[in-house]
Amino acid sequence: MDLGVGWKLHGDGRTPAPGAVVRPDERLSWPRTLGLGAQHVVAMFGASFVAPVLMGLDPNLAIMMSGVATVVFLLATRGRVPSYLGCSLSFVGVAAVIRAQGGTSATVTGACFVVGVALFLVGLAVQWFGARIIHAAMPPIVTGAVVMLIGFNLAPVTASTYWPQDQWTALLTMLVTGAAVVCLRGFWSRIAIFLGLVFGYALSWVLDRIFGRIHSTDGSGKVTDHWRLDLSGVGQADWIGLPSFHGPSFQWSAVLVALPVVIALVAENAGHVKAVGEMTGDPLDDKLGTAISADGAASMLSTAVGGPPNTTYSENIGVMAATRVYSTAAYWAAAGFALLFGLCPKFGEVVAAIPGGVLGGITVILYGMIGLLGAQIWLNARVDLRNPLNLVPAAAGIIIGIGGVTLEFTDTFSLNGIALGTVVVITGYHALRAMAPAHLKPQGSLLDSGTSAYDGPGDQRASS
């Protein structure tokens, strides 16, 4: 059985010739391949380490399981789809909602496990029926609206939880991160969120040395005098050890909140597989279902032991576009580095110590970018918002999702926020389409280009 782990040496194994690309089944010399693997790890740092912290999960376990998930994905796709799987930011909002309802980490990972199962089944359906089954059920107007409401539903988390902990650090971190996203180029632009995080981390340490403790709300919401950057856990942590594992717990209310994320994950996978196919010159439509199923299986594996769910990372696709090295050997190296990081508890404590004010500045931009990916889907698909068939369900669903509107069915069962907004968008669109006159129904292709567009190797700005 071909598992995609046999690579031919490209040229002399050094620098590719001008205009040449290193294909997925090729590799450079092993030292260069290891270097590229390390670069891929750095590229996914910003989102893959921030996401588990925002979800309240163990960052060490998150990075370890991202390596495992990447291996599962590469094996499932037989090495044809070079991609890194890291913690999905799409779940940050649902984790916040579940915890606000009294859910624990086990409840969060249980809900995400069910999403992984659903994603795996969607992948099987795509393999059997073809990609059009996705786009017929979730055309761009639906996909864009759901991604948008998932991102913007996070706004209160920033405003009420992170920003108040240290507003001035949050403001400066936001400004530096925004400048890095806009002004930096190439590889540095793809790790702009990570650079902003490092700046805020260092700034918090400096402010503690100069001004001492700050009087503000802490992570639990209590107003106290506390250090902006508390590194006490770092000194107590071991250099080598296993992360904390826990099993999932299943609650219907939490599952209903999380299920809409399936739509965002399908859109991400579709966009990323399409982008990789275009860059490598190897059409990968036949691998879309496999990629989606592999993503679902990897998320099930991660959440089963207490880790976060995963998705393909556009940051790493951007690295490939810039280097023109699409070798899956580099991703195997990246997965190996991730596993090593996961075995260092001290490193996990450094990540977990990220100050709340820093997260406030980062999430202002990050959450907004997640939401605006929905608008990007609309733009890519040229969705006509003057058409009431598109406008009405999207407008209603987005306001319900962002505002946290609740619809109570019984004393023990209700739908609200993300879950209710998603139901309104999907059912509303298809119900109205069935009743709408012919001139309002779009006649074009149902294919959705996903959440990422790549104009060229020097301008990758997408985020997972």
C-alpha positions as CSV (number, residue, x, y, z in Angstrom):
1,M,0.0,0.0,0.0
2,D,1.3,3.4,-1.0
3,L,1.3,5.6,2.1
4,G,3.0,8.6,0.5
5,V,6.2,8.3,2.6
6,G,8.7,7.5,-0.2
7,W,10.2,10.8,-1.6
8,K,12.5,11.3,-4.5
9,L,15.4,13.7,-4.1
10,H,14.7,16.9,-6.0
11,G,17.7,17.9,-8.1
12,D,20.8,18.1,-6.0
13,G,18.7,18.4,-2.8
14,R,19.7,22.0,-2.3
15,T,17.9,25.0,-3.8
16,P,15.2,24.4,-6.5
17,A,16.0,25.8,-9.9
18,P,14.4,29.2,-10.8
19,G,10.7,28.5,-11.6
20,A,10.9,24.9,-10.4
21,V,8.8,23.4,-7.6
22,V,9.4,20.6,-5.1
23,R,6.4,18.3,-5.6
24,P,4.7,16.5,-2.7
25,D,6.5,13.2,-3.5
26,E,9.9,14.9,-3.7
27,R,12.2,16.3,-1.0
28,L,15.3,18.4,-0.5
29,S,18.2,17.2,1.6
30,W,17.2,16.0,5.1
31,P,18.8,19.0,6.9
32,R,16.9,21.4,4.6
33,T,13.7,19.3,5.0
34,L,14.0,19.5,8.8
35,G,14.6,23.3,8.5
36,L,11.4,23.6,6.5
37,G,9.6,21.5,9.0
38,A,10.7,23.9,11.8
39,Q,9.5,26.8,9.6
40,H,6.0,25.2,9.3
41,V,5.9,24.8,13.1
42,V,6.7,28.5,13.6
43,A,4.0,29.5,10.9
44,M,1.3,27.7,12.8
45,F,2.4,29.0,16.3
46,G,0.1,32.1,16.4
47,A,-3.2,30.3,16.0
48,S,-2.4,26.8,17.2
49,F,-1.1,28.0,20.6
50,V,-3.6,30.8,21.1
51,A,-6.7,28.8,20.3
52,P,-6.3,26.1,23.0
53,V,-5.6,28.9,25.6
54,L,-8.8,30.7,24.5
55,M,-10.7,27.4,24.7
56,G,-9.4,26.7,28.2
57,L,-7.5,23.5,27.1
58,D,-4.0,22.3,27.6
59,P,-1.7,23.9,25.0
60,N,0.9,21.1,25.4
61,L,-1.7,18.5,24.5
62,A,-3.0,20.7,21.7
63,I,0.4,21.0,20.0
64,M,1.1,17.3,20.5
65,M,-2.2,16.2,19.0
66,S,-1.7,18.6,16.1
67,G,1.4,16.6,15.2
68,V,-0.6,13.3,15.5
69,A,-3.4,14.9,13.4
70,T,-1.0,15.9,10.7
71,V,0.4,12.4,10.5
72,V,-3.2,10.9,10.3
73,F,-4.0,13.4,7.5
74,L,-0.9,12.7,5.5
75,L,-1.4,9.0,5.7
76,A,-5.1,9.2,4.8
77,T,-4.4,11.4,1.7
78,R,-1.5,9.2,0.7
79,G,0.9,12.2,0.7
80,R,-0.9,14.0,-2.1
81,V,-2.3,16.9,0.0
82,P,0.6,18.6,1.8
83,S,-1.0,20.3,4.8
84,Y,-0.6,20.9,8.5
85,L,-3.5,20.3,10.9
86,G,-3.6,22.6,13.9
87,C,-6.2,23.7,16.5
88,S,-9.2,25.3,14.8
89,L,-10.1,28.8,15.8
90,S,-13.6,28.2,14.6
91,F,-14.3,26.4,17.9
92,V,-13.2,29.3,20.1
93,G,-16.6,30.8,20.1
94,V,-18.5,27.6,20.8
95,A,-16.1,26.8,23.7
96,A,-16.8,30.2,25.2
97,V,-20.6,29.7,24.9
98,I,-20.4,26.2,26.4
99,R,-18.3,27.4,29.3
100,A,-20.7,30.3,29.9
101,Q,-23.5,27.7,30.2
102,G,-21.5,25.9,33.0
103,G,-19.7,23.4,30.8
104,T,-16.3,21.9,31.7
105,S,-13.3,21.1,29.5
106,A,-14.7,17.6,29.1
107,T,-18.0,19.1,27.9
108,V,-16.2,21.2,25.3
109,T,-14.1,18.3,24.0
110,G,-17.2,16.1,23.9
111,A,-19.1,18.6,21.8
112,C,-16.1,18.9,19.5
113,F,-15.8,15.1,19.2
114,V,-19.3,15.0,17.8
115,V,-18.4,17.7,15.3
116,G,-15.4,15.5,14.3
117,V,-17.8,12.6,13.7
118,A,-20.1,14.8,11.6
119,L,-17.2,16.1,9.6
120,F,-16.0,12.5,9.0
121,L,-19.4,11.5,7.7
122,V,-19.6,14.6,5.5
123,G,-16.3,13.5,4.0
124,L,-17.6,10.0,3.3
125,A,-20.7,11.6,1.6
126,V,-18.4,13.7,-0.6
127,Q,-16.4,10.7,-1.6
128,W,-19.6,8.9,-2.5
129,F,-21.7,11.6,-4.1
130,G,-19.1,14.2,-5.1
131,A,-18.4,17.7,-4.0
132,R,-21.6,19.2,-5.3
133,I,-23.5,17.7,-2.4
134,I,-21.8,20.1,-0.1
135,H,-22.4,23.1,-2.3
136,A,-26.0,22.3,-3.0
137,A,-26.7,22.1,0.8
138,M,-24.4,24.9,1.8
139,P,-24.1,27.5,-1.1
140,P,-21.8,30.4,-0.5
141,I,-24.5,32.7,1.0
142,V,-25.1,30.1,3.7
143,T,-21.4,29.2,4.3
144,G,-20.4,32.8,4.5
145,A,-23.1,33.8,6.9
146,V,-22.4,30.9,9.3
147,V,-18.6,31.7,9.3
148,M,-19.4,35.3,9.9
149,L,-21.7,34.8,12.8
150,I,-19.3,32.3,14.4
151,G,-16.5,34.9,14.3
152,F,-18.5,37.9,15.4
153,N,-20.3,36.0,18.2
154,L,-16.9,36.2,19.9
155,A,-16.9,39.9,20.3
156,P,-18.3,39.9,23.9
157,V,-15.5,37.6,25.0
158,T,-12.9,40.1,24.1
159,A,-14.9,43.1,25.4
160,S,-15.8,41.6,28.8
161,T,-13.1,39.0,29.5
162,Y,-9.7,39.9,28.0
163,W,-9.6,43.6,27.3
164,P,-10.5,44.8,30.9
165,Q,-7.7,42.8,32.4
166,D,-5.1,45.4,31.0
167,Q,-6.6,47.8,28.6
168,W,-3.4,49.7,27.7
169,T,-1.4,46.5,27.0
170,A,-4.4,45.3,24.9
171,L,-4.4,48.6,23.0
172,L,-0.7,48.5,22.2
173,T,-0.7,44.8,21.4
174,M,-3.6,45.4,19.0
175,L,-1.8,48.3,17.3
176,V,1.5,46.4,16.9
177,T,-0.3,43.3,15.6
178,G,-2.3,45.3,13.1
179,A,0.8,47.0,11.9
180,A,2.6,43.6,11.5
181,V,-0.3,42.1,9.6
182,V,-0.4,45.0,7.1
183,C,3.3,46.1,6.8
184,L,5.3,42.9,7.0
185,R,5.8,40.8,3.9
186,G,6.5,37.2,3.0
187,F,7.0,34.7,5.8
188,W,6.9,37.4,8.5
189,S,3.4,38.4,7.5
190,R,2.2,34.9,8.1
191,I,3.3,34.9,11.7
192,A,2.1,38.4,12.4
193,I,-0.3,37.2,15.1
194,F,2.5,35.3,16.8
195,L,4.8,38.4,16.6
196,G,2.1,40.5,18.2
197,L,1.7,37.9,21.0
198,V,5.4,38.0,21.7
199,F,5.4,41.8,21.8
200,G,2.5,41.8,24.3
201,Y,4.2,39.1,26.4
202,A,7.4,41.1,26.6
203,L,5.5,44.4,27.2
204,S,3.6,42.9,30.1
205,W,6.9,41.8,31.7
206,V,8.4,45.3,31.3
207,L,5.3,47.0,32.8
208,D,5.4,44.6,35.8
209,R,9.0,45.6,36.4
210,I,8.3,49.3,36.1
211,F,4.8,49.7,37.7
212,G,4.4,46.6,39.7
213,R,1.0,44.8,40.0
214,I,-2.1,46.0,38.2
215,H,-5.5,46.6,39.9
216,S,-8.0,45.1,37.5
217,T,-10.1,42.0,36.8
218,D,-8.2,38.8,36.5
219,G,-8.9,35.7,34.5
220,S,-11.7,34.7,36.8
221,G,-13.4,38.1,36.6
222,K,-12.5,39.3,40.1
223,V,-11.0,42.7,40.6
224,T,-7.7,42.2,42.4
225,D,-4.1,43.3,42.5
226,H,-2.2,40.9,40.3
227,W,0.9,40.5,38.0
228,R,0.2,41.0,34.4
229,L,2.5,38.1,33.6
230,D,2.5,35.3,36.1
231,L,5.3,32.9,35.4
232,S,5.1,30.9,38.7
233,G,3.8,27.8,36.9
234,V,6.8,27.8,34.6
235,G,9.3,27.3,37.4
236,Q,7.3,24.5,38.9
237,A,6.8,22.6,35.6
238,D,9.0,19.8,34.4
239,W,11.1,19.9,31.3
240,I,9.9,16.5,30.1
241,G,6.5,14.9,30.8
242,L,3.2,14.0,29.3
243,P,0.4,16.6,29.0
244,S,-2.9,16.3,30.9
245,F,-5.4,13.9,29.3
246,H,-9.1,13.7,30.0
247,G,-12.1,12.0,28.4
248,P,-15.0,13.8,26.7
249,S,-18.4,14.4,28.2
250,F,-21.5,14.7,26.1
251,Q,-24.4,17.1,26.6
252,W,-27.0,17.8,23.9
253,S,-27.0,21.6,24.6
254,A,-23.3,21.8,24.0
255,V,-23.4,19.6,20.9
256,L,-26.1,21.8,19.3
257,V,-23.9,24.9,19.9
258,A,-20.9,23.2,18.3
259,L,-22.4,21.5,15.3
260,P,-22.6,24.6,13.1
261,V,-18.8,24.7,13.0
262,V,-19.0,21.7,10.6
263,I,-20.0,24.2,7.9
264,A,-16.9,26.4,8.6
265,L,-14.6,23.4,8.6
266,V,-16.0,22.1,5.3
267,A,-15.5,25.5,3.8
268,E,-11.9,25.7,5.1
269,N,-11.0,22.2,3.8
270,A,-12.6,22.9,0.4
271,G,-10.7,26.2,0.0
272,H,-7.4,24.8,1.2
273,V,-7.5,21.6,-0.9
274,K,-8.4,23.8,-3.9
275,A,-5.5,26.2,-3.2
276,V,-3.0,23.3,-2.8
277,G,-4.2,21.8,-6.1
278,E,-3.8,25.0,-7.9
279,M,-0.3,25.6,-6.5
280,T,1.0,22.1,-7.2
281,G,-0.7,21.8,-10.6
282,D,-2.2,18.5,-9.4
283,P,-6.0,18.8,-9.4
284,L,-7.2,17.4,-6.0
285,D,-10.9,17.3,-6.4
286,D,-10.8,13.5,-6.0
287,K,-9.2,14.0,-2.6
288,L,-11.6,16.5,-1.2
289,G,-13.8,13.9,0.5
290,T,-10.7,12.1,1.9
291,A,-9.3,15.3,3.2
292,I,-12.5,16.2,5.0
293,S,-12.9,12.7,6.5
294,A,-9.2,12.7,7.6
295,D,-9.8,16.1,9.3
296,G,-12.8,14.6,11.1
297,A,-10.9,11.5,12.1
298,A,-8.0,13.5,13.4
299,S,-10.3,15.8,15.4
300,M,-12.1,12.7,16.9
301,L,-8.7,11.3,18.0
302,S,-7.6,14.6,19.5
303,T,-10.8,15.4,21.4
304,A,-11.1,11.8,22.6
305,V,-8.0,12.4,24.9
306,G,-8.9,16.0,25.9
307,G,-7.2,17.9,23.0
308,P,-8.9,20.5,20.7
309,P,-10.3,19.7,17.3
310,N,-8.1,20.4,14.2
311,T,-8.3,21.8,10.8
312,T,-6.0,22.5,7.8
313,Y,-3.9,25.6,8.2
314,S,-3.7,28.3,5.6
315,E,-0.6,29.8,7.3
316,N,1.3,26.7,6.3
317,I,-0.1,26.7,2.8
318,G,1.2,30.3,2.6
319,V,4.7,29.0,3.5
320,M,4.5,26.5,0.6
321,A,3.5,29.2,-1.8
322,A,6.4,31.4,-0.7
323,T,9.0,28.6,-0.8
324,R,7.5,26.6,-3.7
325,V,8.4,23.5,-1.7
326,Y,5.3,21.3,-1.4
327,S,7.1,18.2,-0.1
328,T,5.1,16.2,2.5
329,A,8.4,15.2,4.0
330,A,8.6,18.7,5.5
331,Y,5.2,18.2,7.1
332,W,6.3,14.9,8.6
333,A,9.2,16.8,10.1
334,A,6.9,19.5,11.4
335,A,4.7,16.8,13.0
336,G,7.8,15.4,14.7
337,F,8.8,18.8,16.1
338,A,5.2,19.3,17.4
339,L,5.3,16.0,19.2
340,L,8.6,17.0,20.9
341,F,7.1,20.4,22.0
342,G,4.1,18.6,23.4
343,L,6.4,16.6,25.7
344,C,7.7,19.7,27.4
345,P,5.4,20.9,30.2
346,K,7.5,23.9,30.9
347,F,6.9,25.1,27.4
348,G,3.1,24.6,27.9
349,E,3.2,26.7,31.0
350,V,4.9,29.6,29.1
351,V,2.1,29.5,26.6
352,A,-0.6,29.2,29.3
353,A,0.8,32.3,31.1
354,I,-0.1,34.6,28.2
355,P,-1.6,37.7,29.9
356,G,-5.2,38.5,29.5
357,G,-4.5,42.0,28.2
358,V,-2.4,40.5,25.5
359,L,-5.2,38.2,24.5
360,G,-7.5,41.2,24.4
361,G,-5.3,43.0,21.8
362,I,-4.8,39.8,19.8
363,T,-8.5,38.7,19.8
364,V,-9.8,42.1,18.7
365,I,-8.1,41.5,15.3
366,L,-8.3,37.7,15.3
367,Y,-12.0,37.3,16.0
368,G,-12.8,40.0,13.5
369,M,-10.7,38.3,10.9
370,I,-12.5,35.0,11.5
371,G,-15.9,36.8,11.0
372,L,-14.7,38.6,7.9
373,L,-13.7,35.3,6.3
374,G,-17.4,34.9,5.8
375,A,-17.5,38.1,3.8
376,Q,-14.5,36.8,1.8
377,I,-16.5,33.7,0.8
378,W,-19.3,36.0,-0.5
379,L,-16.8,38.1,-2.4
380,N,-15.1,35.0,-4.0
381,A,-18.5,33.6,-5.0
382,R,-19.8,37.0,-6.1
383,V,-22.9,36.7,-3.9
384,D,-25.5,39.3,-4.7
385,L,-26.8,40.8,-1.4
386,R,-29.3,42.9,-3.4
387,N,-31.2,39.7,-4.0
388,P,-33.6,39.2,-1.1
389,L,-33.3,35.5,-1.3
390,N,-29.7,35.9,-0.2
391,L,-30.2,39.0,2.0
392,V,-33.1,37.9,4.3
393,P,-31.8,34.6,5.7
394,A,-28.2,35.8,6.1
395,A,-29.3,39.1,7.8
396,A,-31.6,37.3,10.2
397,G,-29.2,34.5,11.1
398,I,-26.2,36.8,11.6
399,I,-28.1,39.1,14.0
400,I,-29.4,36.1,15.9
401,G,-25.9,34.5,16.1
402,I,-24.1,37.7,17.1
403,G,-26.8,38.9,19.5
404,G,-27.3,35.6,21.3
405,V,-31.0,35.5,20.6
406,T,-32.7,32.5,22.3
407,L,-35.7,30.4,21.2
408,E,-37.1,28.3,24.0
409,F,-39.0,25.1,23.1
410,T,-39.4,23.7,26.6
411,D,-38.0,24.4,30.1
412,T,-35.1,22.2,29.4
413,F,-34.4,22.7,25.7
414,S,-33.7,25.9,23.7
415,L,-31.6,27.1,20.8
416,N,-29.6,30.3,20.9
417,G,-26.7,32.2,19.4
418,I,-24.6,30.3,17.0
419,A,-26.8,27.2,16.8
420,L,-30.1,29.1,16.3
421,G,-28.5,31.5,13.8
422,T,-27.1,28.6,11.7
423,V,-30.5,26.9,11.7
424,V,-32.2,30.1,10.5
425,V,-29.7,30.7,7.7
426,I,-29.8,27.1,6.4
427,T,-33.5,26.4,6.7
428,G,-34.4,30.0,5.8
429,Y,-32.4,30.0,2.6
430,H,-33.7,26.7,1.3
431,A,-37.3,27.3,2.4
432,L,-37.3,30.7,0.7
433,R,-35.6,29.3,-2.4
434,A,-38.4,26.8,-2.8
435,M,-41.0,29.6,-2.7
436,A,-39.1,32.3,-4.6
437,P,-39.8,33.3,-8.2
438,A,-37.4,32.0,-10.8
439,H,-35.7,35.4,-11.4
440,L,-34.4,35.5,-7.8
441,K,-32.8,32.0,-8.0
442,P,-29.1,32.1,-9.0
443,Q,-28.4,30.0,-12.0
444,G,-24.6,29.8,-11.7
445,S,-22.4,27.0,-10.3
446,L,-23.0,25.9,-6.8
447,L,-19.3,25.3,-6.2
448,D,-18.0,27.3,-3.3
449,S,-14.3,28.4,-3.4
450,G,-13.9,28.1,0.3
451,T,-12.3,30.5,2.8
452,S,-9.0,31.1,1.1
453,A,-7.9,32.8,-2.0
454,Y,-4.3,33.0,-3.1
455,D,-3.4,35.8,-5.5
456,G,0.3,35.0,-5.6
457,P,3.1,33.7,-3.6
458,G,3.9,37.1,-2.0
459,D,0.4,38.0,-0.7
460,Q,-1.0,35.3,1.5
461,R,-3.2,36.8,4.1
462,A,-5.7,34.0,4.9
463,S,-6.0,32.6,8.4
464,S,-7.4,29.3,9.7
